[in-house]
Amino acid sequence: MTQNGVRGRGTRRSRAPQARELGWDDSLYEGSGVPGPRGPGEDEPSTRRDRRRAAQRPRSRRRRALRWTAVVFAVLILGTAGAGYLYYQHLNNNIETAPLSDGKHRAPKATPNAAGQTPLNILLIGSDDRNSKENLRLGGHKESVGAKPLADVQMLLHLSADRSNMSVVSMPRDTLLDIPKCQDPETGETVPPLTREMTNVSLGRGGPDCTVRTWEKLTGIRVDHFVMVDFTGVVSMADAIGGVPVCVDANIHSRNSKGEGSGLKLEKGTTEVKGEDALKWLRTRYGFEDGSDIARAKAQHMYMNSMVRELKSSARLTNPAEMLDLAEAATKALKVDDGLGSVQKLADLGGELKKVPNSRINMTTMPYEYVGARVQPKPGEAADLFELVRDDIALDGKDAAKKKEELSDDPAAPPADTGVVVQNASGDATRAPLQGRATAVADLLKGKGYTLAAAERPGPGDDTSQARTAIRFPSPELEGDAQALAKSLGLPLSSVKQTTDVSGVTLIVGADWREGDTPPKPTPKAPAKKDIENGADEGACMHVNPAFTW
């Protein structure tokens, strides 16, 4: 396919102030190997050449640091993943935060690898909140004014423990899920759980924390942070970043006969979009492929990957003045959890994200199947995808062979002395939990010598659906016992996690073990290559539905 030349490049400022004119903070380079100003008594270079080199080296490295700041923003626009190296402390006042709950009913924290490294999971949320004049102008739908916001974009960004790769998983907004009980952030009241409701309503029921816990309930993946942005935030950030190349294989106008659609209008080939045009691209459903949320997620992935490539290769954001514009826009646009609520914390996140090469950034959409006009997680395939993320295996499969299971140093007690609580979570998206399953498995354990095994009845709000059978323990002195139980059942050690949600060794019987005496060994299958958008793919181009061309 032949693509047109890139259109839409704009002009830039002709002169940028020097770093120190803008209040450069050299303390951010402590420990980074980048020299700061010398204090009294410190040695000066003895030759003119040394002085020249000493003067050039910090400037060069600072330019690279600025470029990586831009790359951090490139990881997300609609539910952004970080704010990067922001050097100005006054920006802290721009950052809006909200708490993430802790403790019971949270997924267990990830286990560090042999090197002590831990993966990082960030939920990116795009809110359709129209309760401001500007959001309403950008998003339309006056009937939505006064309504609770919906989480219409949801992406889980997984940064591997060794920082060698990144996986991004989107979930369609109309996925039918069980939503846990949440706390209304405005009233403080507890909102009861919902069964098989669209996932996007979670945001209006308990803020970002409720959306995070909905993901955790489905996936078993601990979400460390969230970053949320609305329509206005997307536009301001897209303007600050500048044009990002996007491609369509035909002329497109996203507008149907009823006037519905984003209004995106582009010619065939590659065009740079920014500001409101970038928002239109990210919101377009009518006109891309089959007009579904799945096609929209694919376009969002393409935009994000293109933005990463553009910012890594471009020198336009090494300009300190333009970086200041981006910093101001980002800190005003984003809402984050308390754990990311400062410039320094966002800078630390940026330092981690910058380590991943384009070729190891992979984005995909959760496997799904239609239920009328809605979708639900596809049995088996969705669980496989989430298990790969949970076990810190890249979607491209390149590091699967590196994953090794390590036995605990904690000695295991004899089975007869090990108390085991058995919980029934054998339900899934289409089936209720199998009655009596916990009792049956407890009896099976007794036959293996675990005479203290006992079934536990679920309480109000307890999860009764989990894709994979798992073992949980509350404290390090029980890790050996939990691993011994896994070995007796043929479960991998990756199924054993520590969490404060349980009071003793607990076997959670998942939907994969509804029958038989032995849980199946999980063999998660990676998504097909055609279902992955790779960060190094410069030839990606969205297919236009012929009904929306001009």
C-alpha positions in Angstrom: 0.0 0.0 0.0 1.3 3.4 -1.0 1.1 6.1 1.7 0.9 9.8 1.2 3.6 12.1 2.6 3.3 13.2 6.1 1.1 16.3 6.5 0.5 18.7 9.4 4.0 19.6 10.6 3.9 22.9 12.3 6.4 25.6 13.3 8.4 25.7 16.5 9.8 28.5 18.7 13.0 29.9 17.2 14.8 30.4 20.5 14.6 28.5 23.8 15.8 29.8 27.2 18.7 28.1 28.7 18.0 25.4 31.4 19.0 27.6 34.3 16.8 30.4 33.1 13.9 27.9 33.7 14.9 26.9 37.2 16.9 23.7 36.3 17.2 21.5 39.4 20.5 19.7 39.3 19.6 17.7 42.4 17.5 15.4 40.1 20.7 14.1 38.6 22.2 12.9 41.9 23.2 9.3 41.5 22.6 9.4 37.7 26.2 10.0 36.7 25.4 13.5 35.3 27.7 16.1 36.8 26.1 19.0 38.7 27.7 22.3 39.5 31.1 22.1 41.4 31.4 23.4 44.9 34.2 25.3 46.4 37.5 23.5 46.4 36.5 20.9 43.8 39.0 20.3 41.0 38.7 22.3 37.8 39.8 20.9 34.4 43.4 21.9 33.8 43.3 22.4 30.0 41.0 24.2 27.6 40.1 20.9 26.0 39.1 19.5 29.3 37.0 22.5 30.1 35.3 22.3 26.7 34.5 18.6 27.3 33.4 19.2 30.8 31.0 21.9 29.6 29.6 19.8 26.7 29.1 16.5 28.6 26.3 17.7 31.0 24.5 19.5 28.2 24.5 16.4 26.1 23.2 14.2 28.9 20.6 16.7 29.9 19.3 16.7 26.3 19.0 12.9 26.5 17.2 13.2 29.8 14.7 15.6 28.3 14.1 13.3 25.4 13.3 10.5 27.8 10.9 12.8 29.6 9.0 13.0 26.3 9.1 9.2 25.8 7.5 8.7 29.2 4.5 10.8 28.1 4.4 8.8 24.9 3.4 5.7 26.8 -0.1 7.0 27.1 -2.3 9.9 26.1 -5.7 8.7 27.1 -5.0 6.9 30.2 -1.4 7.9 30.6 1.4 5.9 32.2 3.6 8.5 33.7 4.8 12.0 33.6 8.5 11.5 33.2 11.4 13.6 34.4 9.7 16.8 35.5 12.2 19.1 37.0 10.2 21.9 38.6 8.9 21.4 42.1 6.1 23.9 41.7 4.4 21.4 39.3 3.6 19.2 42.4 0.7 21.6 43.0 -0.8 20.8 39.6 -1.1 17.0 40.3 -4.5 15.8 41.4 -4.5 12.5 43.4 -6.9 9.9 44.8 -6.2 7.0 47.1 -6.0 3.3 46.3 -7.5 1.0 48.9 -5.3 -1.6 50.5 -5.7 -4.8 52.4 -8.6 -7.2 52.0 -10.0 -8.0 48.5 -6.9 -6.7 46.8 -4.9 -9.1 44.5 -1.6 -10.2 46.1 1.5 -8.3 45.4 3.9 -9.6 42.8 6.8 -11.8 44.1 10.2 -10.4 43.4 12.4 -12.4 41.0 15.8 -13.9 41.9 17.5 -10.5 41.5 15.0 -8.9 43.9 13.2 -7.0 41.0 9.5 -6.6 41.0 7.2 -6.0 38.0 5.1 -2.8 37.9 1.4 -2.7 36.8 -0.3 0.6 36.0 -4.0 1.0 35.0 -4.5 3.7 32.4 -8.1 5.1 32.6 -9.7 7.4 30.1 -12.8 9.1 31.6 -15.7 10.3 29.5 -16.7 12.8 32.2 -18.7 15.6 30.6 -19.4 17.7 33.7 -17.3 20.6 32.6 -18.0 23.1 29.7 -14.8 22.1 27.9 -15.3 18.4 28.2 -18.9 18.7 27.0 -17.7 20.7 24.0 -15.1 18.1 23.1 -17.3 15.1 23.9 -20.8 16.1 23.0 -23.8 14.2 24.5 -25.5 16.9 26.5 -27.7 14.2 28.1 -24.6 13.0 29.9 -24.2 16.2 31.9 -24.6 15.4 35.6 -24.1 11.7 35.1 -21.4 9.6 36.7 -18.3 9.4 34.6 -17.6 6.1 32.7 -14.2 4.5 32.3 -14.4 4.2 28.6 -10.7 3.5 28.1 -9.0 0.9 30.3 -5.5 -0.3 29.6 -3.3 -2.3 31.9 0.4 -1.4 31.4 2.8 -4.1 32.7 6.5 -3.3 33.0 8.5 -6.5 33.5 10.6 -7.0 36.6 13.8 -6.7 34.7 12.5 -3.7 32.7 13.3 -5.5 29.4 9.8 -5.4 28.0 6.3 -3.8 28.4 2.9 -5.3 27.8 -0.3 -3.3 27.4 -3.7 -5.0 27.6 -6.9 -3.1 26.7 -10.3 -4.1 27.8 -13.4 -3.2 25.8 -15.6 -0.7 27.8 -18.7 -2.9 27.4 -17.1 -6.0 28.8 -19.6 -7.7 31.2 -17.9 -8.4 34.6 -18.6 -8.8 38.2 -17.9 -5.5 39.9 -16.9 -5.6 43.6 -18.5 -3.5 46.3 -16.8 -0.1 46.4 -16.8 3.1 48.3 -18.3 6.2 46.8 -15.5 8.8 47.0 -18.0 11.7 47.3 -20.4 10.3 50.0 -18.1 7.7 51.6 -21.0 5.2 51.4 -20.4 1.6 50.5 -21.8 0.7 47.0 -23.0 -2.9 46.7 -21.4 -5.3 44.2 -22.9 -5.8 40.7 -23.1 -9.0 38.7 -22.3 -9.1 34.9 -22.4 -5.3 34.5 -20.4 -3.3 31.9 -16.9 -2.6 33.3 -17.0 1.1 32.4 -19.6 1.8 35.2 -17.0 1.0 37.8 -15.5 4.5 37.7 -18.8 6.1 38.7 -19.4 3.7 41.5 -16.2 4.2 43.4 -13.7 6.3 41.4 -10.5 4.9 40.0 -10.1 2.6 43.0 -13.2 0.7 42.0 -12.0 0.3 38.4 -8.6 -1.0 39.7 -10.3 -3.5 42.0 -12.6 -4.7 39.2 -9.5 -5.5 37.1 -7.9 -7.2 40.0 -11.0 -9.3 40.7 -10.9 -10.5 37.1 -7.2 -11.0 36.5 -5.6 -11.7 39.9 -3.0 -9.1 38.9 -2.0 -6.5 41.6 -2.3 -3.0 40.2 0.3 -0.8 41.7 -0.9 2.6 40.3 -3.5 4.3 38.2 -3.3 7.3 35.9 -6.5 8.9 34.6 -7.2 11.6 32.0 -10.3 13.2 30.6 -11.1 14.7 27.1 -9.6 18.1 28.0 -6.5 16.5 29.4 -6.0 14.5 26.2 -6.2 17.6 24.0 -3.8 19.7 26.2 -1.3 16.9 26.3 -1.6 16.2 22.6 -1.0 19.9 21.9 2.0 19.9 24.1 3.5 16.8 22.6 3.0 17.9 19.0 2.0 16.0 15.9 2.0 12.2 15.9 1.9 10.3 12.6 -1.2 8.1 12.1 -2.2 6.2 9.0 -5.4 5.1 7.3 -5.7 3.0 4.2 -8.5 5.2 2.7 -10.0 8.6 3.1 -12.1 8.5 6.4 -14.9 10.6 7.8 -16.2 9.3 11.1 -19.8 10.4 10.9 -22.9 8.4 10.2 -26.3 9.4 8.8 -27.5 10.2 12.4 -24.6 12.5 13.0 -22.9 10.0 15.3 -19.1 9.7 15.3 -16.0 11.5 16.4 -15.9 13.7 13.3 -12.4 12.6 12.4 -11.7 13.4 8.7 -8.4 12.4 7.2 -7.1 11.6 3.7 -5.6 8.3 2.8 -2.0 7.8 4.0 -0.1 9.3 6.9 -1.1 12.5 8.6 0.3 14.1 11.8 -2.5 14.7 14.3 -2.4 16.7 17.5 -4.8 18.5 19.9 -8.5 17.9 19.1 -7.6 15.8 16.0 -5.6 13.5 18.3 -8.7 13.2 20.6 -10.9 12.4 17.6 -8.5 9.7 16.5 -8.5 8.1 19.9 -12.3 8.2 20.2 -13.1 7.0 16.7 -15.2 3.9 16.4 -17.4 4.6 13.4 -15.2 4.1 10.3 -12.4 1.9 11.7 -12.7 -1.7 10.6 -16.0 -3.2 12.0 -16.9 -0.1 14.0 -16.4 -1.8 17.4 -14.6 -0.9 20.5 -12.1 -3.5 19.5 -11.1 -1.5 16.4 -10.9 1.6 18.5 -8.5 0.0 20.9 -6.3 -1.1 18.0 -6.2 2.5 16.7 -5.3 3.7 20.3 -2.4 1.2 20.4 -1.2 2.4 17.0 -1.2 6.0 18.2 0.6 5.2 21.4 3.3 3.2 19.6 3.7 5.9 16.9 4.1 8.5 19.7 6.8 6.5 21.4 8.7 6.2 18.1 8.2 9.9 17.2 9.4 11.2 20.5 12.4 8.9 20.7 13.6 9.9 17.2 12.7 13.6 17.3 14.8 16.4 18.7 11.8 18.8 18.9 11.2 18.0 22.6 14.8 18.5 23.7 13.9 22.2 23.8 13.6 23.2 27.5 10.8 25.7 26.8 8.8 23.1 25.0 9.5 20.5 27.7 8.2 23.0 30.3 5.0 23.3 28.3 4.6 19.5 28.3 5.3 19.3 32.0 2.7 21.9 32.8 0.1 20.3 30.5 0.7 16.8 31.9 0.6 17.7 35.6 -2.6 19.5 35.0 -4.1 16.8 32.8 -3.5 13.7 34.9 -5.1 12.3 38.0 -3.0 9.7 39.7 -3.0 7.6 42.9 -1.2 8.9 46.0 1.8 6.7 45.2 2.5 8.8 42.1 1.5 12.1 43.5 4.7 14.0 43.3 7.2 15.1 40.6 9.9 13.0 42.1 7.7 9.8 42.0 6.7 10.5 38.5 10.3 11.1 37.6 11.3 7.7 39.1 8.5 6.1 37.1 9.9 7.7 33.9 13.3 6.3 34.7 11.9 2.8 34.7 9.8 3.2 31.6 12.6 4.6 29.5 14.5 1.3 29.7 12.2 -0.6 27.4 13.2 -0.7 23.6 10.5 -0.1 21.1 10.7 -3.7 19.8 9.8 -5.1 23.2 6.6 -3.0 23.6 3.6 -5.1 22.8 -0.1 -4.1 22.9 -3.2 -6.2 22.6 -6.8 -6.4 23.5 -8.3 -9.0 26.0 -9.6 -12.0 24.1 -13.4 -11.7 24.1 -16.6 -13.2 22.8 -19.9 -11.4 22.0 -23.0 -11.7 24.3 -25.6 -9.9 22.2 -24.3 -6.4 21.8 -21.8 -6.7 24.7 -18.7 -8.8 25.2 -17.3 -11.0 27.9 -13.8 -12.5 28.5 -13.3 -15.4 26.3 -13.0 -18.6 28.5 -9.5 -20.0 28.4 -7.8 -17.4 26.2 -8.5 -14.4 28.4 -7.2 -16.4 31.4 -4.1 -17.3 29.5 -3.3 -13.7 28.7 -3.7 -12.6 32.2 -1.6 -15.5 33.5 1.2 -14.4 31.2 1.1 -10.9 32.7 0.7 -12.3 36.2 3.7 -14.5 35.7 5.7 -11.7 34.1 6.1 -13.4 30.7 6.3 -11.0 27.7 3.6 -11.3 25.1 6.2 -12.0 22.4 7.3 -15.1 24.4 11.0 -14.2 24.2 11.7 -14.5 27.8 9.4 -17.5 28.8 12.4 -19.8 29.1 14.1 -17.5 31.6 11.4 -17.9 34.2 12.5 -20.2 37.0 10.6 -21.3 40.1 12.4 -21.0 43.3 11.7 -23.0 46.4 11.3 -21.2 49.7 14.0 -21.5 52.5 11.1 -22.0 54.9 10.8 -25.7 55.8 7.4 -27.3 55.3 5.5 -28.9 58.2 4.1 -32.4 57.7 0.7 -32.4 55.9 -1.1 -33.7 59.0 0.1 -30.6 60.9 -0.8 -28.1 58.1 -4.1 -26.4 58.3 -5.7 -25.7 54.8 -8.7 -23.6 54.2 -10.5 -24.5 50.9 -12.5 -21.8 49.1 -14.8 -22.3 46.1 -14.2 -19.8 43.3 -15.1 -22.2 40.5 -17.4 -19.7 38.7 -16.6 -17.8 35.6 -18.2 -15.4 33.2 -20.8 -17.9 32.1 -21.2 -20.3 35.0 -22.0 -20.1 38.7 -19.6 -21.7 41.2 -20.0 -25.5 41.3 -22.0 -26.3 44.5 -20.1 -28.4 47.0 -16.8 -28.0 45.2 -14.8 -26.7 48.2 -16.0 -29.7 50.4 -15.1 -32.2 47.7 -11.6 -30.8 47.4 -11.2 -30.6 51.2 -12.0 -34.3 51.3 -9.5 -35.0 48.5 -6.8 -33.2 50.5 -7.6 -35.3 53.6 -6.9 -38.4 51.5 -3.4 -36.8 50.8 -2.7 -36.5 54.5 -4.0 -33.0 55.0 -6.4 -34.0 57.8 -7.0 -30.4 58.9 -8.3 -29.3 55.5 -11.7 -27.7 55.8 -14.1 -26.0 53.3 -15.0 -22.4 54.0 -18.3 -20.8 53.1 -18.1 -17.6 51.1 -19.0 -14.4 52.9 -20.8 -11.3 51.5 -18.7 -9.7 48.7 -16.2 -12.6 48.5 -15.0 -13.6 45.1 -16.7 -16.8 43.8 -15.1 -16.7 40.4 -11.4 -17.1 39.6 -9.9 -18.4 36.4 -7.0 -20.4 37.9 -6.7 -22.5 41.0 -4.3 -20.7 43.4 -2.8 -21.0 46.9 -2.4 -18.1 49.2 -0.6 -17.7 52.6 -0.4 -14.7 55.0 3.2 -14.7 56.3 6.7 -15.9 55.4 6.7 -18.7 57.9 3.9 -20.4 56.0 5.5 -20.1 52.6 7.1 -23.6 52.8 3.8 -25.2 53.8 2.0 -23.4 50.9 4.6 -24.6 48.4 4.4 -28.1 49.7 0.7 -28.1 49.1 1.2 -26.9 45.5 3.7 -29.6 44.9 1.3 -32.3 46.2 -1.4 -31.0 43.7 1.0 -30.6 40.8 0.5 -26.8 40.7 3.4 -24.5 39.7 5.0 -22.4 42.4 3.8 -19.3 40.5 0.3 -20.2 41.7 1.5 -19.6 45.3 1.4 -16.0 46.6 1.6 -14.1 49.9 -1.4 -11.9 50.8 -2.9 -10.5 54.0 -6.4 -11.4 52.7 -6.1 -14.9 54.3 -5.4 -16.0 57.8 -3.7 -19.4 56.9 -2.7 -21.5 54.0 -5.7 -21.2 51.6 -6.5 -23.2 48.5 -8.7 -21.3 46.1 -10.4 -23.7 43.7 -10.7 -21.9 40.4 -12.9 -22.4 37.3 -10.2 -24.6 35.7 -10.8 -27.3 38.4 -14.5 -28.0 38.4 -14.0 -31.7 38.2 -11.4 -34.4 38.7 -8.9 -35.1 41.5 -6.0 -33.0 40.1 -6.1 -29.4 38.9 -4.9 -29.0 35.3 -1.4 -27.7 34.8 -1.7 -24.3 33.3 -0.1 -23.9 29.9 -0.9 -20.3 29.0 -0.9 -19.5 25.3 0.4 -16.2 24.1 -1.8 -14.1 21.8 -1.4 -14.6 18.0 1.1 -12.3 16.4 -1.8 -10.7 14.3 -3.5 -9.7 17.6 -0.4 -7.7 18.8 0.6 -4.2 17.9 4.4 -3.9 18.3 6.1 -0.7 19.2 8.6 -1.0 16.3 6.0 -1.5 13.6 6.2 1.6 11.5 4.0 0.3 8.7 0.8 0.0 10.9 -2.2 1.5 9.2 -5.9 1.4 10.2 -8.4 -0.2 7.8 -11.3 2.1 6.9 -14.8 0.8 6.6 -15.9 1.6 3.0 -19.2 3.1 4.4 -17.2 5.9 6.0 -14.9 6.9 3.2 -15.2 10.0 1.0 
